[in-house]
Amino acid sequence: MPITDEVKLDDGSKLGSLTKKIRGHQGMIIGSVIVFAVIAIALLAPLLAPHDPYEQDLMKRLLPPFWDSRGSWEHIFGTDHLGRDYLSRLIYGARISLLIGIGAALISGLIGTIMGVMAGYFGGRVDMVVTFLITVRLSMPVVLVALAVVAIVGGSLQVVITVLGLLLWDRFAVVMRSSTLQIRSMDYVAAAQAVGCSVSRVLMTEVMPNVVNNLIVITTIEIAHAIILEAALSFLGLGVQPPLPSWGLMVSEGKDMMLFEPWLITIPGVALFLLVLAINLMGDGVRDITAPENRN
Amino acid sequence: MSAVMINAKNVTRNFSISRGMFRGKQILRAVSGVDLTVKKGEVLALVGESGCGKTTLAKIILGLLPQTTGSVDLCGQSIMDLPRLELARTIQPIFQDPYSSLNPRKTIGSIIGLPMRVQGVENSATIRRKVQKTMDLVGLAARHYNAYPNQLSGGQRQRVAIARALVNRPQIVVCDEPTSALDVSVQSQILNLLSDLRKELNLTYIIISHNLAVVEHIATRVAVMYLGRLVEEAKTSILFNNPHHPYTRALLESVLTPEPDLGIPNTQLGASYPNPIDPPSGCAFHPRCAQVMPHCAMTPPLSNNVNGRFVECHIYNDDSAENAD
């Protein structure tokens, strides 16, 4: 038996160890595969959709999906109450869901990150003001405020994105504040100050890189949150307006017929469930992989 | 002997402590009325218990924390007037915990190069050359240039922190317990490195330490702090051979020896460290002092120059001793 074992030295390449880590993370793989598939479907919607999602054919209304004995392969997921192809509407609906999720998360992420990092870094009065604003925001029920605004301004894609973006920054602010607070007390921040770094430089090179993994996780949570909220708003009739094919709107339009044609709500419901689950799985994976304590 | 590098006069730093919404604020005097002079080439050690204001004083001198009152001059210029970059070129810190003082997201090369980039050096080849030269100076292998901090040991990390402090060749280095987070075997390496660098680069050090053995080994002058005040200050040999202040004596007696028979030394300090929010009257040390006199609780002692040292104690204050009789 040899006394020494051959030890393979890490070649130190960042990319190599990163792909290795991703490969070891099953949830991350499943999540990203679904998310990227949905993104691809959304981008390629005109090529993938078998029919025009807006084309009505009242003669063919409420056709069941292919697995039903009355179903046909022409309309794989059947048709809705106006005879529109359900698969095509689902494919185009992915665009709406992703657009709203990403758009709202970007707006709220920008607001929440700026507020949270400022509060955590400067403390004192700035922190008091931000904490107060967070409390005010938390005391407002999101759905109610969104409903009121949409009812006054009128529902459209842009309005829904803006309203959700302006309402969902609280978690960004809370998490960014506490993680900045934690990083701020590290000696490397004091060292950067002593070295003569300006405030913006300290924030950009010392604080931000160390809070960005939290930011990514919150972003994925909020994308999922915004998608669900859009579905809820559309279900209540105050989100995206028909005939746009939003998944929430499809559930809403199908609810009257759900007793006899249950696929009308299960298909968009499962799509929503899968997308939100996949985004959360991916966020979890990104957190695990980018955490610096895992780096070796 | 040579130029005065640091001249602190009557430096005080108060923190206001909030005790809840309705109970108002209280003032904590972390540093109260400290006078300190450090000349070029000296190694001044600040010693004292936890919470006596050593680190606060160091942060004020580094310009990381504004003082409440008093003034600090570096090389004859007030730190309030020094521009940020010039202050950074003059004085640099080395922190206690090398696990917290290095940004885990950056490579060693970019951590050590940061001070140069901040000072406006754009050329990456110049930065790289100087960083590698400094790494060589502090005994870091060149292959660590692209490593991340968590790939290094504690001693290596502390060398990185020293390299970052020295890359722009400052004149003063403030070391806040540079060895207390390290293994014993590495401590002496780092201390020897600091001593060598001082000779090589003609540096002035302020070293904060709990460890009196370290202080005796490296310092030329020692200042003992107690509750935000300097109670005794002298050359290392004078202070260690014949401590005057009862607190200094207790501190020196508290050092553990390697001989197991001697047991744990009894410092006679008795009561625990007082609450700095509510310091004792008169001489702050009187509740724990072995040689306490009746007037110690009444009047704060003045600083006296006795036998080549400054000591702040009624025992060496002739006037108050007479008054007490």
Interface residues (C-beta under 8 A of the other chain):
Chain A: G12 M186 D187 Y188 A190 A191 A192 Q193 A194 V195 G196 C197 S198 R201 T205 E206 P209 N210 P292 E293 R295 N296
Chain B: K59 L62 G63 L64 R84 L85 L87 A88 R89 I91 Q92 P93 F95 Q96 D97 S100 S101 L102 N103 P104 R105 K106 L114 P115 V118 Q119 N146 A147 Y148 N150 Q151 A161 R164
